[in-house]
Amino acid sequence: MIDIPITQQSNHINDMSEAAQQFDEDTRVRMANEVMDLFEQWQVNLDDQHSLLGLPDSIKKRHMYRFAEDQPLPEDSEVMQRAEHLMGIADALRTYFPNSRHARARFIRAHSKKFVRRTPLQIMVDDGVSGLIRIRSHLDCTYAWDLTGSRG
């Protein structure tokens, strides 16, 4: 894993927050459907789903199913940023394990020495956006490279 300085992570977070405000309703519906499909594949419980998306308390956990039924994600930059990271993680996992959904789900739930005996899911839930960035950077070297500012 590439360690990314916190200042560069926060700059990238600000860039993504500004971009997240520009998603139309159709895009937010599509993203909601994709993220809910990921949660199902990864067998993520409702509490963790709510936490991973950083949803406000006004959205009850018992209503999470609505995102799989064409309700758009809220127009909230942090929610959209988190959804983008989750989809980026899913893309990277498809590259690592192109023929096995089971292997992708197992990676998300498996304890690892690399993560100090925590699972990637625990890191993403407990550490919020920085945890999502950590897991995405671990899986996607191009994303990590971009974060370091190494591109010209």
C-alpha positions as a Markdown table, in Angstrom:
| # | Residue | x | y | z |
|---|---|---|---|---|
| 1 | Met | 0.0 | 0.0 | 0.0 |
| 2 | Ile | 1.2 | 3.5 | -0.8 |
| 3 | Asp | 1.0 | 5.9 | 2.2 |
| 4 | Ile | -0.6 | 9.1 | 1.1 |
| 5 | Pro | 0.1 | 12.2 | 3.1 |
| 6 | Ile | -3.0 | 13.5 | 4.9 |
| 7 | Thr | -2.7 | 16.9 | 3.3 |
| 8 | Gln | -2.9 | 15.4 | -0.2 |
| 9 | Gln | -5.8 | 13.2 | 0.9 |
| 10 | Ser | -7.7 | 16.2 | 2.2 |
| 11 | Asn | -7.0 | 18.2 | -1.0 |
| 12 | His | -8.3 | 15.3 | -3.1 |
| 13 | Ile | -11.3 | 15.1 | -0.8 |
| 14 | Asn | -12.1 | 18.7 | -1.4 |
| 15 | Asp | -11.8 | 18.3 | -5.2 |
| 16 | Met | -14.2 | 15.3 | -5.1 |
| 17 | Ser | -16.7 | 17.2 | -2.8 |
| 18 | Glu | -17.0 | 20.0 | -5.3 |
| 19 | Ala | -17.5 | 17.5 | -8.2 |
| 20 | Ala | -20.1 | 15.6 | -6.2 |
| 21 | Gln | -22.4 | 18.5 | -6.1 |
| 22 | Gln | -22.9 | 18.3 | -9.9 |
| 23 | Phe | -24.6 | 14.9 | -10.1 |
| 24 | Asp | -28.1 | 15.0 | -11.7 |
| 25 | Glu | -31.0 | 12.8 | -10.3 |
| 26 | Asp | -30.6 | 10.1 | -12.9 |
| 27 | Thr | -26.9 | 9.7 | -12.0 |
| 28 | Arg | -27.7 | 9.6 | -8.3 |
| 29 | Val | -30.3 | 6.9 | -9.0 |
| 30 | Arg | -27.8 | 4.8 | -11.0 |
| 31 | Met | -25.2 | 5.2 | -8.3 |
| 32 | Ala | -27.7 | 4.2 | -5.6 |
| 33 | Asn | -28.6 | 1.1 | -7.5 |
| 34 | Glu | -24.9 | 0.2 | -8.0 |
| 35 | Val | -23.9 | 0.8 | -4.4 |
| 36 | Met | -26.9 | -1.2 | -3.1 |
| 37 | Asp | -25.9 | -4.1 | -5.4 |
| 38 | Leu | -22.3 | -3.9 | -4.0 |
| 39 | Phe | -23.7 | -4.1 | -0.5 |
| 40 | Glu | -25.7 | -7.2 | -1.3 |
| 41 | Gln | -22.7 | -8.9 | -3.0 |
| 42 | Trp | -20.5 | -8.0 | -0.1 |
| 43 | Gln | -23.2 | -9.0 | 2.5 |
| 44 | Val | -23.0 | -5.6 | 4.3 |
| 45 | Asn | -25.5 | -5.2 | 7.1 |
| 46 | Leu | -27.8 | -2.2 | 7.3 |
| 47 | Asp | -25.8 | -0.4 | 10.0 |
| 48 | Asp | -22.7 | -0.6 | 8.0 |
| 49 | Gln | -24.4 | 0.4 | 4.8 |
| 50 | His | -25.7 | 3.5 | 6.5 |
| 51 | Ser | -22.2 | 4.3 | 7.9 |
| 52 | Leu | -20.4 | 3.6 | 4.6 |
| 53 | Leu | -22.5 | 6.1 | 2.8 |
| 54 | Gly | -22.3 | 8.6 | 5.6 |
| 55 | Leu | -26.1 | 9.1 | 5.4 |
| 56 | Pro | -27.7 | 11.7 | 7.6 |
| 57 | Asp | -29.8 | 10.5 | 10.6 |
| 58 | Ser | -32.9 | 11.7 | 8.8 |
| 59 | Ile | -32.6 | 8.6 | 6.5 |
| 60 | Lys | -33.6 | 5.7 | 8.6 |
| 61 | Lys | -31.7 | 2.4 | 8.2 |
| 62 | Arg | -34.9 | 0.6 | 7.7 |
| 63 | His | -35.4 | 2.6 | 4.5 |
| 64 | Met | -32.1 | 1.7 | 2.9 |
| 65 | Tyr | -33.9 | -0.7 | 0.5 |
| 66 | Arg | -35.4 | 2.4 | -1.2 |
| 67 | Phe | -32.0 | 3.1 | -2.8 |
| 68 | Ala | -32.3 | -0.3 | -4.6 |
| 69 | Glu | -35.7 | 0.7 | -5.9 |
| 70 | Asp | -34.8 | 3.9 | -7.8 |
| 71 | Gln | -34.6 | 6.4 | -5.0 |
| 72 | Pro | -31.6 | 8.7 | -5.7 |
| 73 | Leu | -28.8 | 9.2 | -3.2 |
| 74 | Pro | -29.2 | 12.5 | -1.4 |
| 75 | Glu | -27.7 | 15.6 | -2.9 |
| 76 | Asp | -24.9 | 15.6 | -0.3 |
| 77 | Ser | -21.3 | 15.9 | -1.4 |
| 78 | Glu | -20.0 | 13.5 | 1.2 |
| 79 | Val | -22.5 | 10.9 | 0.4 |
| 80 | Met | -21.7 | 11.2 | -3.3 |
| 81 | Gln | -17.9 | 11.1 | -2.6 |
| 82 | Arg | -18.4 | 7.9 | -0.5 |
| 83 | Ala | -20.4 | 6.3 | -3.3 |
| 84 | Glu | -17.7 | 7.2 | -5.8 |
| 85 | His | -15.1 | 5.6 | -3.6 |
| 86 | Leu | -17.2 | 2.4 | -3.1 |
| 87 | Met | -17.7 | 2.1 | -6.9 |
| 88 | Gly | -13.9 | 2.7 | -7.4 |
| 89 | Ile | -13.2 | -0.1 | -4.9 |
| 90 | Ala | -15.6 | -2.4 | -6.7 |
| 91 | Asp | -14.0 | -1.6 | -10.1 |
| 92 | Ala | -10.5 | -2.4 | -8.6 |
| 93 | Leu | -11.8 | -5.7 | -7.1 |
| 94 | Arg | -13.2 | -6.7 | -10.5 |
| 95 | Thr | -9.7 | -6.2 | -11.9 |
| 96 | Tyr | -8.2 | -8.3 | -9.1 |
| 97 | Phe | -10.8 | -11.0 | -9.2 |
| 98 | Pro | -12.4 | -10.8 | -12.7 |
| 99 | Asn | -14.1 | -14.2 | -12.5 |
| 100 | Ser | -15.2 | -14.5 | -8.9 |
| 101 | Arg | -17.8 | -12.4 | -7.1 |
| 102 | His | -17.2 | -14.7 | -4.1 |
| 103 | Ala | -13.5 | -13.7 | -4.0 |
| 104 | Arg | -14.4 | -10.0 | -4.1 |
| 105 | Ala | -16.7 | -10.4 | -1.2 |
| 106 | Arg | -14.2 | -12.5 | 0.7 |
| 107 | Phe | -11.5 | -9.8 | 0.3 |
| 108 | Ile | -13.9 | -7.2 | 1.8 |
| 109 | Arg | -14.6 | -9.4 | 4.8 |
| 110 | Ala | -11.2 | -11.1 | 5.4 |
| 111 | His | -8.9 | -10.1 | 8.2 |
| 112 | Ser | -5.5 | -9.1 | 6.9 |
| 113 | Lys | -2.0 | -8.6 | 8.4 |
| 114 | Lys | -1.8 | -5.7 | 5.9 |
| 115 | Phe | -4.6 | -4.0 | 7.7 |
| 116 | Val | -3.4 | -4.9 | 11.2 |
| 117 | Arg | -5.9 | -7.8 | 11.5 |
| 118 | Arg | -8.8 | -5.7 | 10.5 |
| 119 | Thr | -11.0 | -6.3 | 7.5 |
| 120 | Pro | -11.3 | -3.8 | 4.7 |
| 121 | Leu | -15.0 | -3.5 | 5.6 |
| 122 | Gln | -14.0 | -2.6 | 9.2 |
| 123 | Ile | -11.6 | 0.0 | 8.0 |
| 124 | Met | -14.1 | 1.6 | 5.6 |
| 125 | Val | -16.8 | 1.7 | 8.3 |
| 126 | Asp | -14.7 | 2.8 | 11.2 |
| 127 | Asp | -12.4 | 5.3 | 9.4 |
| 128 | Gly | -15.0 | 6.9 | 7.1 |
| 129 | Val | -13.7 | 8.7 | 4.0 |
| 130 | Ser | -10.1 | 8.1 | 4.9 |
| 131 | Gly | -10.8 | 4.4 | 5.3 |
| 132 | Leu | -12.4 | 4.3 | 1.9 |
| 133 | Ile | -9.4 | 6.1 | 0.4 |
| 134 | Arg | -7.1 | 3.7 | 2.1 |
| 135 | Ile | -8.8 | 0.6 | 0.7 |
| 136 | Arg | -9.2 | 2.1 | -2.7 |
| 137 | Ser | -5.5 | 3.2 | -2.8 |
| 138 | His | -4.5 | -0.3 | -1.7 |
| 139 | Leu | -6.4 | -1.9 | -4.6 |
| 140 | Asp | -5.9 | 0.7 | -7.3 |
| 141 | Cys | -2.4 | 1.8 | -7.9 |
| 142 | Thr | -3.4 | 4.3 | -10.5 |
| 143 | Tyr | -5.7 | 6.0 | -8.0 |
| 144 | Ala | -3.0 | 6.0 | -5.4 |
| 145 | Trp | -0.5 | 7.4 | -8.0 |
| 146 | Asp | -3.0 | 10.3 | -8.8 |
| 147 | Leu | -3.3 | 11.1 | -5.0 |
| 148 | Thr | 0.5 | 11.5 | -4.7 |
| 149 | Gly | 0.4 | 14.3 | -7.2 |
| 150 | Ser | 2.9 | 12.4 | -9.4 |
| 151 | Arg | 1.1 | 13.1 | -12.6 |
| 152 | Gly | 2.2 | 16.1 | -14.5 |
